[in-house]
């Protein structure tokens, strides 16, 4: 194989590994690191560097193992309802304000309009916060659906919009509306079955 091609494979593998190290999400880290390890392993075998090839093949196996563990793990999801003036809620929002603004630019907490306020717990660890209010009687408008970086695997969203669906219906809600304030959040909403509407709004029916 042409030496230049081999060099580029090595550069590509190094770049992928480096990219994986920048991921906040452990899930993204494992997937990207797996791609980098497989590429590096291929590179090692192609140039005859067997230690490099076998080491990275082993790393790929480790990534596969942990990905399997993540996807097969049975977590206990719960909600912890809080009042609008809850001190921990206020501290949580302030502490994560910079990251919240990446997904919800311009977000300002308005406790006076909160109808629904709760933390999402995964195995009793706080994984995110959900804030919303009632509008036009049967509509739940999301103000904030923030998930901590290490839990961004869509499980929080599936728990809220699918497993809590009956709870919202009992409380009189027929649909939920959220504004796609960023590309990543819009992609999140689409992944969860929201339909794009006018003025950047996304909605999902509970019926």
HELIX and SHEET records of a PDB file:
HELIX    1   1 UNK A    3  UNK A   20  1                                  18    
HELIX    2   2 UNK A   26  UNK A   46  1                                  21    
HELIX    3   3 UNK A   50  UNK A   72  1                                  23    
HELIX    4   4 UNK A   87  UNK A   95  1                                   9    
HELIX    5   5 UNK A   97  UNK A  103  1                                   7    
HELIX    6   6 UNK A  111  UNK A  113  5                                   3    
HELIX    7   7 UNK A  149  UNK A  151  5                                   3    
HELIX    8   8 UNK A  155  UNK A  158  1                                   4    
HELIX    9   9 UNK A  159  UNK A  163  3                                   5    
HELIX   10  10 UNK A  165  UNK A  170  1                                   6    
HELIX   11  11 UNK A  183  UNK A  191  1                                   9    
HELIX   12  12 UNK A  198  UNK A  200  5                                   3    
SHEET    1   A 7 UNK A  77  UNK A  81  0                                        
SHEET    2   A 7 UNK A 116  UNK A 122 -1                                        
SHEET    3   A 7 UNK A 125  UNK A 135 -1                                        
SHEET    4   A 7 UNK A 139  UNK A 147 -1                                        
SHEET    5   A 7 UNK A 175  UNK A 179  1                                        
SHEET    6   A 7 UNK A 201  UNK A 205 -1                                        
SHEET    7   A 7 UNK A 195  UNK A 196 -1                                        
END                                                                             
